[in-house]
Amino acid sequence: MDRVALDHSAQAAVAAYIEYENIVGGADGGKLLSPEEYEEFKRNIAAKRVNRLFVYWRNQQGTDCKTVGPYSTCFCGHRYRQHQTDDNVTTKKVPCKTPKCRCRQFSYVPVYGSNDLKCLCKHSFREHNPQTKTCERPNCRCQGFSSTHSCTCSQHYNTHSTVFESREERLAMGRPVDNFGGGGELYAAMGGVTDFASLVDGADREAIGPMLQQGPDGPTKAIRFAGQNFEASGASRRAIEGPRVDREERKVVTEDQPSAFDLYHRPHRFARR
């Protein structure tokens, strides 16, 4: 693995840029905000994002099978971060902000990277109307998208729905509302992401919950993520903390394990094989 050496000023600049991207999330229209505008933006958005909508793909038994985050895909083909994720706690309306997109409400689709989800009519979800879900291929008689895609909970796509909950609703149900990584309340389009466990499928999360035991160095039992085991005591800690810093050489050392936030941004992170 290559080593990348950065001085203190370069490290600070990279960290500031990553934080800026996580907070602004494209709201600047591609034009970098000035320091004054950036601080004003954070002041205006803080309260809204603390009380954001928590979004999940839930089955009929109430399991949050998938956690919706910034790069989760909507039925319209755009990411969650490309939707209106602020100012909607009361209405729970999350339309797409992409110009000319007909999507009026985010609807999660379990696809990763270049993968596709096809309807029983054998056409892609991208060939269906994002509002009515009817197929738009010529001469297709499909009246609504339907799929036998099997989730990790063993139930089909049709038994799931995208659920939007406010902070108050989740607190009333005893569900987590902590912010990802601590201090992540300002991040844009975080949806249902609350902690590192949010990255795991609901069925796997329920299965591994009893397996974890707390020791002096954190959870020590192996966790199974999509058929791959790794020791949580070291790997998960590095994933949360990010790249290791060699204090003697003052170099940033790139390791196999990315930060938890980077891991979430990889759509293929836990694709089952």
C-alpha positions as CSV (number, residue, x, y, z in Angstrom):
1,M,0.0,0.0,0.0
2,D,1.4,3.4,-1.0
3,R,2.1,6.0,1.6
4,V,0.9,9.6,1.1
5,A,2.8,12.2,3.1
6,L,1.0,15.5,3.8
7,D,2.1,18.4,5.9
8,H,-0.2,19.9,8.6
9,S,-1.6,22.6,6.3
10,A,-2.4,20.1,3.5
11,Q,-4.1,17.7,6.0
12,A,-6.2,20.6,7.3
13,A,-7.1,21.7,3.8
14,V,-8.2,18.1,2.9
15,A,-10.2,17.7,6.1
16,A,-11.9,21.1,5.6
17,Y,-12.9,20.2,2.0
18,I,-14.4,16.9,3.0
19,E,-16.3,18.6,5.8
20,Y,-17.5,21.3,3.4
21,E,-18.8,18.7,0.9
22,N,-20.5,16.7,3.6
23,I,-22.3,19.7,5.0
24,V,-23.1,21.7,1.8
25,G,-24.0,18.6,-0.2
26,G,-24.3,20.4,-3.6
27,A,-26.4,23.3,-2.2
28,D,-23.9,25.8,-3.5
29,G,-24.8,25.0,-7.1
30,G,-21.2,24.2,-7.9
31,K,-19.9,27.6,-6.8
32,L,-17.7,27.5,-3.7
33,L,-19.2,29.5,-0.9
34,S,-17.1,32.2,0.7
35,P,-16.1,31.6,4.4
36,E,-18.8,34.1,5.5
37,E,-21.4,32.4,3.3
38,Y,-20.4,29.0,4.6
39,E,-20.7,30.0,8.2
40,E,-24.1,31.6,7.5
41,F,-25.2,28.4,5.7
42,K,-24.2,26.3,8.7
43,R,-26.1,28.5,11.1
44,N,-29.2,28.4,9.0
45,I,-29.2,24.7,8.4
46,A,-28.2,23.4,11.8
47,A,-31.6,23.1,13.4
48,K,-33.2,21.6,10.3
49,R,-30.7,18.8,10.0
50,V,-30.8,17.9,13.7
51,N,-34.5,17.3,13.2
52,R,-34.1,15.7,9.8
53,L,-36.2,12.9,8.3
54,F,-34.9,9.4,9.1
55,V,-35.4,7.2,6.0
56,Y,-35.4,3.4,5.7
57,W,-36.5,0.6,3.4
58,R,-38.6,-1.5,5.8
59,N,-40.3,-4.8,5.4
60,Q,-43.8,-5.8,6.6
61,Q,-42.4,-7.2,9.9
62,G,-40.9,-3.8,10.8
63,T,-37.3,-4.5,10.1
64,D,-35.3,-1.6,8.6
65,C,-33.6,-3.8,5.9
66,K,-31.8,-0.9,4.3
67,T,-30.7,2.5,5.7
68,V,-31.1,5.3,3.2
69,G,-28.1,7.7,3.1
70,P,-26.6,10.3,0.7
71,Y,-25.9,7.9,-2.1
72,S,-28.9,5.6,-1.9
73,T,-30.7,5.3,-5.3
74,C,-34.3,6.4,-5.9
75,F,-36.7,4.9,-8.4
76,C,-36.1,8.0,-10.6
77,G,-32.4,6.9,-10.8
78,H,-31.0,9.8,-8.8
79,R,-29.3,9.7,-5.4
80,Y,-31.0,10.7,-2.1
81,R,-28.6,13.7,-1.9
82,Q,-30.1,14.9,-5.2
83,H,-33.5,15.2,-3.5
84,Q,-34.9,17.9,-1.3
85,T,-33.9,16.6,2.1
86,D,-34.3,19.7,4.2
87,D,-37.5,21.7,5.3
88,N,-39.7,18.6,5.0
89,V,-40.1,17.1,8.4
90,T,-43.8,18.0,8.7
91,T,-44.8,17.2,5.1
92,K,-42.4,14.3,4.6
93,K,-42.2,15.2,1.0
94,V,-38.8,14.5,-0.6
95,P,-39.0,15.4,-4.3
96,C,-36.0,15.2,-6.7
97,K,-34.1,18.5,-7.3
98,T,-32.6,17.3,-10.6
99,P,-34.0,19.5,-13.4
100,K,-36.8,17.9,-15.5
101,C,-37.0,14.9,-13.2
102,R,-40.6,13.8,-12.7
103,C,-39.9,12.3,-9.3
104,R,-42.1,13.8,-6.6
105,Q,-41.1,11.5,-3.7
106,F,-38.0,9.5,-3.0
107,S,-38.5,5.8,-3.3
108,Y,-35.6,3.5,-2.5
109,V,-34.4,0.9,-5.0
110,P,-32.0,-1.8,-3.8
111,V,-29.3,-1.4,-6.5
112,Y,-25.6,-0.9,-6.2
113,G,-23.2,0.5,-8.7
114,S,-24.1,-0.7,-12.2
115,N,-26.5,-3.3,-11.0
116,D,-30.1,-3.2,-12.2
117,L,-33.5,-4.1,-10.8
118,K,-35.9,-5.5,-13.4
119,C,-39.7,-5.7,-13.3
120,L,-41.6,-8.9,-14.0
121,C,-42.2,-7.3,-17.5
122,K,-38.4,-7.8,-17.9
123,H,-37.7,-4.1,-18.2
124,S,-35.5,-2.0,-15.9
125,F,-36.9,0.1,-13.2
126,R,-35.3,3.0,-15.1
127,E,-37.8,2.4,-17.9
128,H,-40.8,2.9,-15.6
129,N,-42.5,6.2,-14.7
130,P,-41.1,7.4,-11.4
131,Q,-44.6,8.6,-10.3
132,T,-47.0,5.9,-11.5
133,K,-44.4,3.1,-11.7
134,T,-45.9,2.0,-15.0
135,C,-43.6,0.8,-17.8
136,E,-42.9,3.2,-20.6
137,R,-41.5,0.8,-23.1
138,P,-43.6,0.7,-26.3
139,N,-46.2,-2.0,-26.4
140,C,-45.5,-3.2,-22.8
141,R,-48.7,-4.0,-20.9
142,C,-47.1,-3.6,-17.5
143,Q,-49.4,-1.6,-15.2
144,G,-47.0,-1.2,-12.3
145,F,-43.5,-2.2,-11.3
146,S,-43.2,-5.5,-9.6
147,S,-40.1,-7.6,-8.8
148,T,-39.2,-10.9,-7.2
149,H,-35.9,-9.5,-6.0
150,S,-35.1,-11.1,-2.7
151,C,-33.9,-8.9,0.2
152,T,-31.5,-10.3,2.9
153,C,-34.6,-10.7,5.1
154,S,-35.8,-13.3,2.5
155,Q,-38.8,-11.3,1.5
156,H,-39.4,-9.9,-1.9
157,Y,-39.2,-6.3,-3.1
158,N,-42.9,-5.9,-3.1
159,T,-43.2,-6.4,0.6
160,H,-41.0,-3.4,1.4
161,S,-41.7,0.3,1.4
162,T,-39.7,3.5,1.9
163,V,-40.4,4.9,5.4
164,F,-39.9,8.5,6.5
165,E,-39.8,9.2,10.3
166,S,-39.2,12.3,12.3
167,R,-36.9,12.5,15.3
168,E,-39.8,12.6,17.7
169,E,-41.5,9.6,16.1
170,R,-38.3,7.5,16.4
171,L,-37.7,8.6,20.0
172,A,-41.3,7.5,20.8
173,M,-40.6,4.1,19.3
174,G,-37.3,3.7,21.1
175,R,-35.3,3.8,17.8
176,P,-31.9,5.4,17.5
177,V,-31.5,9.0,16.5
178,D,-27.8,9.6,17.3
179,N,-25.8,11.4,14.7
180,F,-23.2,9.5,12.6
181,G,-19.7,9.6,14.0
182,G,-20.6,12.2,16.6
183,G,-21.1,15.8,15.4
184,G,-22.5,14.7,12.1
185,E,-25.8,16.6,12.6
186,L,-24.8,19.1,10.0
187,Y,-24.1,16.6,7.2
188,A,-26.5,16.7,4.3
189,A,-28.9,14.0,3.3
190,M,-27.9,11.6,6.1
191,G,-31.4,10.0,6.0
192,G,-31.4,7.1,8.4
193,V,-27.7,6.9,9.1
194,T,-27.1,7.1,12.8
195,D,-24.0,5.0,13.5
196,F,-21.7,2.4,12.0
197,A,-24.2,-0.3,12.5
198,S,-26.5,1.5,10.0
199,L,-24.3,0.3,7.2
200,V,-25.3,-3.3,7.8
201,D,-28.5,-4.8,6.4
202,G,-31.3,-5.1,8.9
203,A,-31.4,-8.9,8.9
204,D,-27.6,-9.1,9.4
205,R,-27.7,-6.4,12.1
206,E,-30.3,-8.3,14.1
207,A,-28.3,-11.5,13.7
208,I,-25.0,-10.1,14.9
209,G,-26.4,-8.0,17.7
210,P,-26.3,-10.8,20.3
211,M,-22.8,-11.9,19.1
212,L,-21.1,-8.7,20.1
213,Q,-19.4,-8.6,23.5
214,Q,-17.8,-5.5,24.9
215,G,-14.2,-5.7,26.0
216,P,-11.5,-3.3,27.0
217,D,-10.7,-2.7,23.3
218,G,-14.3,-2.6,22.1
219,P,-16.3,-5.4,20.5
220,T,-14.1,-8.4,20.0
221,K,-16.2,-11.0,18.2
222,A,-16.0,-11.5,14.5
223,I,-18.9,-9.9,12.6
224,R,-20.2,-11.4,9.4
225,F,-20.8,-8.7,6.7
226,A,-22.3,-10.2,3.5
227,G,-20.4,-13.5,3.9
228,Q,-17.1,-11.9,4.9
229,N,-15.7,-12.0,8.4
230,F,-13.3,-9.5,10.0
231,E,-12.4,-8.8,13.6
232,A,-14.4,-5.8,14.8
233,S,-11.9,-5.0,17.5
234,G,-9.4,-3.7,15.0
235,A,-11.2,-3.3,11.6
236,S,-14.3,-1.4,12.8
237,R,-12.2,0.9,14.9
238,R,-10.0,1.8,12.0
239,A,-13.0,2.2,9.7
240,I,-14.5,4.7,12.2
241,E,-11.3,6.6,12.9
242,G,-10.2,6.7,9.3
243,P,-6.5,6.6,8.1
244,R,-3.9,6.1,10.7
245,V,-1.5,9.0,11.4
246,D,2.1,8.1,12.0
247,R,2.9,10.7,14.6
248,E,6.7,10.3,14.5
249,E,6.9,10.8,10.7
250,R,3.7,13.0,10.7
251,K,2.4,11.1,7.6
252,V,-1.0,10.0,6.7
253,V,-0.8,6.2,6.1
254,T,-3.4,4.8,3.8
255,E,-4.7,1.4,5.0
256,D,-7.0,-1.2,3.6
257,Q,-9.9,-0.1,5.7
258,P,-11.4,3.2,4.6
259,S,-13.2,5.5,7.0
260,A,-16.8,4.6,7.9
261,F,-18.1,7.6,5.9
262,D,-16.1,6.6,2.8
263,L,-17.3,3.0,3.3
264,Y,-20.9,4.2,3.2
265,H,-20.3,6.2,0.0
266,R,-19.4,3.0,-1.8
267,P,-22.7,1.8,-3.3
268,H,-21.3,-1.8,-3.6
269,R,-20.2,-1.9,0.1
270,F,-22.1,-4.9,1.2
271,A,-23.4,-6.4,-2.1
272,R,-24.2,-10.0,-1.6
273,R,-22.7,-12.6,-3.9
